[in-house]
Amino acid sequence: MSKRDKYHDIVKLALIKEGWTITHDPYFFQTDPKLATDLGAERLLAAERGYERIAVEVKSFLRSSQVVDLEEAIGQYALYQLFLRQQDPERQLYLAVPRHALDNILSREVGRVAIEGLKVNVVVYSLTEEEQLQWKPQ
């Protein structure tokens, strides 16, 4: 298992602020070797609909090459999605990315094609507290 992303706590606090209950920090998969996504969370939709559950992989996109960051993020997302479908198919996986990644690599052809083609659920976070999370499910 890798170390926490630099912006882990920013995303965690933003989720809590939006009414999510953090259920896992990290969310472990039943794999050998152990793999984990950064967070698991849930929130009540409505009494009759039950809970919405998510797993979140946080990425910072701080390397000198955002293409390398994107390749790593997409690879982890695809791997985690496979295990999540086996272990907890009702839980939706999200890739948490900072606004600067959305405005840069994810707005360019390589980012758009990867996100849309691989059906990656994205949640965009801000490094400031003024902005709410921006959800982009596929």
C-alpha positions as CSV (number, residue, x, y, z in Angstrom):
1,M,0.0,0.0,0.0
2,S,1.3,3.4,-0.9
3,K,1.5,6.4,1.3
4,R,-1.3,9.0,1.5
5,D,-1.6,11.5,-1.2
6,K,-0.7,15.1,-0.3
7,Y,-4.3,16.3,-0.6
8,H,-5.9,13.3,1.2
9,D,-7.2,15.3,4.1
10,I,-8.5,18.1,1.9
11,V,-10.7,15.6,0.0
12,K,-11.7,13.8,3.2
13,L,-12.9,17.1,4.8
14,A,-14.7,18.2,1.6
15,L,-16.6,14.9,1.6
16,I,-17.6,15.3,5.3
17,K,-18.7,18.9,4.6
18,E,-21.0,17.6,1.9
19,G,-22.7,15.1,4.2
20,W,-20.6,12.0,3.6
21,T,-19.6,9.7,6.5
22,I,-16.1,8.3,6.1
23,T,-16.4,4.6,6.6
24,H,-12.9,3.5,5.6
25,D,-9.6,5.4,5.7
26,P,-8.2,3.6,3.7
27,Y,-10.6,1.2,2.0
28,F,-8.8,-2.2,1.7
29,F,-9.5,-4.7,-1.0
30,Q,-9.3,-8.4,-0.2
31,T,-6.2,-9.0,-2.3
32,D,-2.7,-10.5,-2.1
33,P,-0.8,-8.3,-1.8
34,K,-3.0,-5.8,0.0
35,L,-4.3,-3.0,-2.1
36,A,-6.3,0.0,-0.9
37,T,-8.0,3.0,-2.3
38,D,-7.8,6.1,-0.1
39,L,-11.3,6.5,1.3
40,G,-14.6,4.7,1.6
41,A,-17.7,6.8,2.3
42,E,-21.5,6.7,2.5
43,R,-24.4,9.0,2.8
44,L,-28.1,8.6,3.2
45,L,-30.0,9.4,0.0
46,A,-33.5,9.2,1.3
47,A,-35.1,6.9,3.9
48,E,-36.6,4.7,1.2
49,R,-33.6,4.6,-1.0
50,G,-30.9,3.7,1.5
51,Y,-27.3,4.6,1.3
52,E,-25.0,5.7,-1.5
53,R,-21.6,4.2,-1.1
54,I,-18.3,5.3,-2.8
55,A,-14.6,4.6,-2.7
56,V,-12.3,7.4,-3.6
57,E,-8.8,7.4,-4.9
58,V,-7.1,10.8,-4.3
59,K,-4.5,12.1,-6.8
60,S,-2.6,15.4,-6.6
61,F,-1.2,15.7,-10.2
62,L,2.0,17.5,-8.9
63,R,4.6,15.8,-11.0
64,S,6.4,17.7,-13.8
65,S,4.5,15.5,-16.3
66,Q,0.7,15.4,-15.8
67,V,0.6,12.7,-18.5
68,V,2.6,10.4,-16.1
69,D,0.2,11.3,-13.3
70,L,-2.7,10.5,-15.6
71,E,-1.2,7.1,-16.6
72,E,-0.7,6.2,-12.9
73,A,-4.1,7.4,-11.9
74,I,-5.9,5.5,-14.7
75,G,-4.0,2.3,-14.0
76,Q,-4.8,2.4,-10.3
77,Y,-8.5,3.2,-11.1
78,A,-8.8,0.3,-13.5
79,L,-7.2,-2.1,-11.1
80,Y,-9.3,-1.0,-8.1
81,Q,-12.5,-1.0,-10.2
82,L,-11.9,-4.7,-11.0
83,F,-11.6,-5.6,-7.3
84,L,-14.4,-3.3,-6.2
85,R,-16.8,-5.1,-8.6
86,Q,-15.9,-8.4,-6.9
87,Q,-15.8,-7.2,-3.3
88,D,-18.5,-4.5,-3.1
89,P,-20.3,-4.1,-6.5
90,E,-22.8,-1.5,-5.1
91,R,-20.0,0.9,-4.2
92,Q,-19.0,3.4,-6.9
93,L,-15.3,4.2,-7.4
94,Y,-14.3,7.9,-8.0
95,L,-11.0,9.4,-8.9
96,A,-10.5,12.6,-6.9
97,V,-8.4,15.1,-8.9
98,P,-7.5,18.8,-8.2
99,R,-9.0,21.6,-10.2
100,H,-5.7,22.3,-11.9
101,A,-5.7,18.7,-13.3
102,L,-9.2,19.3,-14.7
103,D,-8.2,22.6,-16.2
104,N,-5.0,21.1,-17.7
105,I,-4.5,17.4,-18.6
106,L,-8.1,16.3,-18.2
107,S,-9.3,19.1,-20.6
108,R,-6.8,18.0,-23.3
109,E,-7.4,15.2,-25.8
110,V,-5.5,12.6,-23.9
111,G,-7.3,13.3,-20.7
112,R,-10.8,13.5,-22.2
113,V,-10.3,10.3,-24.2
114,A,-9.0,8.4,-21.2
115,I,-11.8,9.6,-18.8
116,E,-14.6,9.1,-21.2
117,G,-13.3,6.0,-22.9
118,L,-12.6,4.2,-19.7
119,K,-15.7,5.6,-18.0
120,V,-13.8,7.0,-15.0
121,N,-16.0,8.6,-12.4
122,V,-14.3,11.9,-11.4
123,V,-14.7,14.2,-8.4
124,V,-12.9,17.5,-8.7
125,Y,-11.6,19.1,-5.5
126,S,-10.3,22.6,-4.8
127,L,-7.3,23.5,-2.7
128,T,-9.4,26.2,-1.1
129,E,-12.5,25.6,1.1
130,E,-14.7,28.0,-0.9
131,E,-15.4,25.6,-3.7
132,Q,-17.6,22.5,-3.3
133,L,-16.7,19.2,-4.8
134,Q,-17.6,18.9,-8.5
135,W,-19.0,15.4,-9.4
136,K,-18.5,14.0,-12.9
137,P,-19.9,10.4,-13.0
138,Q,-19.7,8.5,-16.2
